[in-house]
């Protein structure tokens, strides 16, 4: 498994992320999300909603992983969208 996915698991255990489309979109508008992982196999509707809102709030996003990879990394099922809320973990993930 690659380093980013391993670190996502650590971030989940440290409560430094939120997951689920609605949760992430809600927290985006509260300026709590610093970065978004969007599953490359998410529906076009989900991708459009998340990308539009991320661009509006000027939040970077990554579409490198499938929902299965993201879900497995954080130990939850069927996750299409993950928002990083901990800026310290964001630095680790960007290395």
Secondary structure, 3 states (H helix, E strand, C coil): CCHHHHHHHHHHHCCCEEECHHHHHHHHHCCCCCEEEECCCCCHHHHHHHHHHHHHCCCEEECCCCHHHHHHHHCCCCCCEEEECCHHHHHHHHC
